[in-house]
Amino acid sequence: MVLITLMWSTAGVVTRQLEHARSFEVTFWRSGFNALCLCAVLCAMRGPALWGQVLRASRRVWASGLCWCVMFTAFMVALTLTTVAQVLVTMALGPLMTALFARLFLHHRLPARTWAAIVLGSAGIAWMFGQQMQGGVQGLRGMLVALCVPLAAASNWTLLQHHSRPAASRTQQDAPDDMLLAVLLGALLSALICLPLAWPLAATHRDLLLLAGMGCFQLALPCLLVVHLARVLAAPEIALLGLLEVVFGVLWAWLGAGEVPAGATLTGGAMVLAALVGNEWLGWRAGAAAQAF
């Protein structure tokens, strides 16, 4: 999982090394190479049956694919509008938004610690938004686009959990297969939507090499690995280790692209990370204590 966060966190610093590719073109190439890599891996795993599974995919899988499409697209567009640190900190709200959506739409009961974490995390993001509004419209637009990523992620997990309830006959091994199909559909949809917006294409050979590396090693491979790890690691462990992407991503952008995080970003980011770590750690302890009892 630490390796996965390391791969995820390279998106920002690699984006800053591109020569001519910008905005929707960056998203098109990254999603396109991601789709090609996923197709190659899934075809090797499943053979010709893969395309039949795609055509027979349920509405749940297509809806999940649409959420992945929003996540892939909004993330890269946001990186072209504002700093890496602000994008990653905004995305870190995903677990808290998922908990809130589960309460609103699935009627899950949230413990007091989670409500406190939602308040603290929201305050951190509000602080960043308030400071950004004083600094200019461009950065504020980037944060608003970045906010689409945790919203889509929360919608995705809530949707999957809701539709998994009546599917008692589905085996535990089938769920990751559906998730992989959704990731593939999301990558294909993202590439198709961004292609007309990216025209005319201006990426150089060096840009294409970097974007191919991002599509395969920063996105496709980590997605495949994290689906497998979901069978092994507990959800709190994955959530806690996933926070390393924020730390690594800000560090890479600082060292590799000279992006020094602003004071407001560090303050708001510390509040968000404290909320997430505190919520997951307290939940982990409560679960361990219940099992011990």
C-alpha positions as CSV (number, residue, x, y, z in Angstrom):
1,M,0.0,0.0,0.0
2,V,2.9,2.4,0.7
3,L,4.2,1.6,-2.8
4,I,0.8,2.4,-4.3
5,T,0.7,5.8,-2.6
6,L,4.2,6.5,-3.9
7,M,3.0,5.7,-7.5
8,W,-0.2,7.8,-7.0
9,S,1.8,10.7,-5.6
10,T,3.9,11.2,-8.7
11,A,1.2,12.7,-10.9
12,G,1.8,16.3,-9.8
13,V,5.5,16.5,-10.2
14,V,5.4,14.6,-13.6
15,T,2.7,17.0,-14.8
16,R,5.0,19.9,-14.1
17,Q,7.6,18.4,-16.4
18,L,5.4,18.4,-19.5
19,E,6.5,20.7,-22.3
20,H,3.4,21.5,-24.4
21,A,0.6,19.2,-23.3
22,R,-2.0,21.2,-21.2
23,S,-5.3,20.8,-19.5
24,F,-7.7,18.4,-21.3
25,E,-4.9,17.0,-23.5
26,V,-3.0,15.9,-20.4
27,T,-6.2,14.2,-19.2
28,F,-6.9,12.6,-22.6
29,W,-3.4,11.0,-22.9
30,R,-3.2,9.9,-19.3
31,S,-6.7,8.3,-19.4
32,G,-6.0,6.8,-22.9
33,F,-2.7,5.1,-21.8
34,N,-4.5,4.0,-18.6
35,A,-7.2,2.3,-20.7
36,L,-4.6,0.7,-22.9
37,C,-2.7,-0.7,-20.0
38,L,-5.8,-2.0,-18.3
39,C,-7.0,-3.6,-21.5
40,A,-3.7,-5.4,-21.9
41,V,-3.6,-6.6,-18.3
42,L,-7.3,-7.6,-18.2
43,C,-7.1,-9.4,-21.6
44,A,-4.1,-11.4,-20.3
45,M,-6.1,-12.3,-17.2
46,R,-9.5,-13.1,-18.8
47,G,-8.8,-13.5,-22.5
48,P,-11.5,-12.7,-25.1
49,A,-14.2,-13.0,-22.5
50,L,-13.3,-9.5,-21.3
51,W,-15.2,-7.7,-24.0
52,G,-18.3,-9.8,-23.4
53,Q,-18.2,-8.9,-19.8
54,V,-17.9,-5.2,-20.7
55,L,-20.9,-5.4,-23.0
56,R,-22.9,-7.2,-20.4
57,A,-21.9,-4.9,-17.6
58,S,-24.7,-3.9,-15.3
59,R,-25.9,-0.4,-14.7
60,R,-24.1,-0.4,-11.4
61,V,-20.8,-1.0,-13.2
62,W,-21.5,1.7,-15.7
63,A,-22.5,4.2,-13.0
64,S,-19.3,3.3,-11.1
65,G,-17.4,3.8,-14.4
66,L,-18.9,7.3,-14.7
67,C,-17.7,8.1,-11.2
68,W,-14.2,6.9,-12.1
69,C,-14.4,9.1,-15.3
70,V,-15.1,12.2,-13.2
71,M,-12.3,11.3,-10.8
72,F,-9.7,10.8,-13.6
73,T,-10.7,13.9,-15.5
74,A,-11.2,16.4,-12.6
75,F,-7.9,15.4,-11.0
76,M,-5.7,16.2,-14.0
77,V,-7.6,19.3,-14.9
78,A,-7.3,20.6,-11.4
79,L,-3.5,20.0,-11.4
80,T,-3.3,22.4,-14.4
81,L,-5.2,25.1,-12.6
82,T,-3.7,25.2,-9.1
83,T,-0.9,23.8,-7.0
84,V,-0.3,20.1,-6.3
85,A,-0.7,20.6,-2.6
86,Q,-4.1,22.2,-2.8
87,V,-5.4,19.5,-5.1
88,L,-4.2,16.6,-2.9
89,V,-5.4,18.2,0.3
90,T,-8.9,18.8,-1.2
91,M,-8.9,15.2,-2.4
92,A,-8.1,14.0,1.1
93,L,-11.7,14.8,2.0
94,G,-12.8,11.6,0.2
95,P,-13.1,9.3,3.3
96,L,-15.1,11.9,5.3
97,M,-17.4,12.6,2.3
98,T,-18.0,8.9,1.9
99,A,-19.0,8.6,5.6
100,L,-21.3,11.6,5.2
101,F,-22.9,10.1,2.1
102,A,-23.4,6.8,3.8
103,R,-25.2,8.6,6.6
104,L,-27.4,10.6,4.2
105,F,-28.2,7.9,1.6
106,L,-27.7,4.6,3.3
107,H,-28.7,5.7,6.8
108,H,-25.6,4.5,8.5
109,R,-25.0,5.7,12.0
110,L,-21.9,7.8,12.4
111,P,-20.0,7.9,15.7
112,A,-19.3,11.3,17.3
113,R,-15.6,11.0,16.3
114,T,-16.6,10.9,12.6
115,W,-18.9,14.0,13.0
116,A,-16.0,15.8,14.7
117,A,-13.7,14.8,11.9
118,I,-16.1,16.0,9.2
119,V,-16.4,19.4,11.0
120,L,-12.6,19.8,11.4
121,G,-11.8,18.6,7.8
122,S,-14.5,21.0,6.4
123,A,-13.0,23.8,8.4
124,G,-9.6,23.1,6.9
125,I,-10.9,23.2,3.4
126,A,-13.0,26.3,4.1
127,W,-9.8,28.0,5.4
128,M,-8.0,27.1,2.2
129,F,-10.9,28.3,0.0
130,G,-11.1,31.6,2.0
131,Q,-7.4,32.3,1.5
132,Q,-7.5,31.3,-2.1
133,M,-10.4,33.7,-2.8
134,Q,-8.1,36.6,-1.7
135,G,-5.4,35.4,-4.0
136,G,-7.1,35.1,-7.4
137,V,-9.8,33.3,-9.4
138,Q,-7.5,30.7,-11.0
139,G,-6.5,28.9,-7.9
140,L,-10.1,28.9,-6.6
141,R,-11.3,27.4,-9.8
142,G,-8.7,24.7,-9.5
143,M,-9.8,23.8,-6.0
144,L,-13.5,23.7,-7.1
145,V,-12.6,21.3,-9.9
146,A,-10.5,19.2,-7.4
147,L,-13.5,19.0,-5.1
148,C,-15.3,17.0,-7.8
149,V,-12.8,14.1,-7.1
150,P,-13.8,13.3,-3.5
151,L,-17.5,14.0,-4.4
152,A,-17.3,11.4,-7.2
153,A,-15.3,9.0,-5.0
154,A,-17.9,9.2,-2.2
155,S,-20.7,8.7,-4.7
156,N,-18.9,5.7,-6.2
157,W,-18.3,3.9,-2.9
158,T,-21.8,4.7,-1.7
159,L,-23.4,3.4,-4.9
160,L,-21.4,0.2,-4.8
161,Q,-22.3,-0.5,-1.2
162,H,-25.9,0.2,-1.8
163,H,-26.2,-2.2,-4.8
164,S,-24.2,-4.9,-3.1
165,R,-26.9,-5.4,-0.5
166,P,-29.4,-7.4,-2.6
167,A,-26.7,-9.3,-4.5
168,A,-26.2,-11.9,-1.8
169,S,-25.5,-14.6,-4.4
170,R,-22.5,-12.8,-5.8
171,T,-19.3,-14.4,-4.4
172,Q,-16.6,-12.3,-2.7
173,Q,-14.2,-12.9,-5.7
174,D,-16.6,-11.3,-8.2
175,A,-16.7,-7.9,-6.6
176,P,-13.1,-6.9,-7.5
177,D,-13.8,-8.1,-11.1
178,D,-16.7,-5.6,-11.3
179,M,-14.5,-2.9,-9.8
180,L,-11.8,-3.5,-12.5
181,L,-14.4,-3.3,-15.3
182,A,-15.6,0.0,-13.8
183,V,-12.1,1.4,-13.7
184,L,-11.6,0.4,-17.4
185,L,-14.9,2.0,-18.4
186,G,-14.0,5.2,-16.5
187,A,-10.7,5.5,-18.3
188,L,-12.3,4.9,-21.7
189,L,-15.1,7.5,-21.0
190,S,-12.5,10.1,-19.7
191,A,-10.4,9.7,-22.9
192,L,-13.4,9.9,-25.2
193,I,-14.8,13.0,-23.5
194,C,-11.5,14.9,-23.3
195,L,-10.4,14.2,-26.9
196,P,-12.5,16.9,-28.7
197,L,-11.7,19.3,-25.9
198,A,-8.0,18.6,-26.3
199,W,-7.9,19.1,-30.0
200,P,-5.5,20.1,-31.6
201,L,-3.0,17.9,-29.8
202,A,0.3,19.6,-29.0
203,A,2.2,17.0,-26.9
204,T,5.8,16.4,-27.8
205,H,7.5,12.9,-27.9
206,R,8.8,13.6,-24.4
207,D,5.3,14.6,-23.2
208,L,3.9,11.3,-24.6
209,L,6.6,9.3,-22.8
210,L,5.8,10.9,-19.5
211,L,2.1,10.6,-20.0
212,A,2.4,7.0,-21.0
213,G,4.3,6.4,-17.7
214,M,1.6,8.1,-15.8
215,G,-1.2,6.2,-17.4
216,C,0.5,2.8,-16.7
217,F,2.5,3.2,-13.6
218,Q,0.8,6.1,-11.8
219,L,-2.8,5.0,-12.5
220,A,-3.4,1.6,-14.0
221,L,-1.0,-0.5,-11.9
222,P,-1.9,1.1,-8.6
223,C,-5.6,0.6,-9.3
224,L,-5.0,-3.1,-10.0
225,L,-3.0,-3.5,-6.8
226,V,-5.3,-1.7,-4.5
227,V,-8.3,-3.8,-5.6
228,H,-6.2,-6.9,-4.7
229,L,-5.1,-5.4,-1.4
230,A,-8.7,-4.7,-0.4
231,R,-9.0,-8.4,0.2
232,V,-6.0,-8.4,2.6
233,L,-5.9,-5.1,4.5
234,A,-8.6,-3.7,6.6
235,A,-10.4,-0.5,5.4
236,P,-8.9,1.7,8.2
237,E,-5.4,0.5,7.3
238,I,-6.0,1.4,3.6
239,A,-7.5,4.8,4.5
240,L,-4.6,5.6,6.8
241,L,-1.9,4.5,4.4
242,G,-3.6,6.2,1.6
243,L,-3.0,9.6,3.3
244,L,0.7,9.2,2.5
245,E,-0.2,10.3,-1.1
246,V,-0.8,13.8,0.2
247,V,2.6,13.8,2.0
248,F,4.5,12.2,-0.8
249,G,2.8,14.3,-3.5
250,V,3.5,17.6,-1.8
251,L,7.1,16.6,-1.2
252,W,7.7,15.5,-4.8
253,A,6.2,18.8,-6.1
254,W,8.4,20.7,-3.6
255,L,11.6,19.0,-4.5
256,G,11.0,18.2,-8.2
257,A,9.0,21.2,-9.4
258,G,9.8,24.0,-6.9
259,E,6.2,24.3,-5.7
260,V,6.6,25.6,-2.1
261,P,3.2,25.1,-0.3
262,A,1.6,28.3,0.9
263,G,1.0,28.8,4.6
264,A,-2.8,28.5,4.2
265,T,-2.3,25.2,2.4
266,L,-0.2,23.8,5.1
267,T,-2.6,25.0,7.8
268,G,-5.7,23.7,6.0
269,G,-3.9,20.5,5.1
270,A,-2.8,19.8,8.7
271,M,-6.5,20.2,9.8
272,V,-7.7,17.8,7.2
273,L,-5.0,15.2,7.9
274,A,-5.5,15.5,11.6
275,A,-9.2,14.9,11.1
276,L,-8.7,11.8,8.9
277,V,-5.9,10.3,11.0
278,G,-7.8,10.9,14.3
279,N,-11.0,9.4,13.0
280,E,-9.4,6.3,11.5
281,W,-7.1,5.8,14.5
282,L,-9.9,6.1,17.0
283,G,-12.1,3.8,14.9
284,W,-9.3,1.2,14.7
285,R,-8.8,1.3,18.4
286,A,-12.5,0.9,19.1
287,G,-12.7,-2.1,16.7
288,A,-9.6,-3.7,18.3
289,A,-11.0,-3.2,21.8
290,A,-14.4,-4.7,20.8
291,Q,-12.6,-7.8,19.3
292,A,-10.4,-8.2,22.4
293,F,-13.5,-8.0,24.7
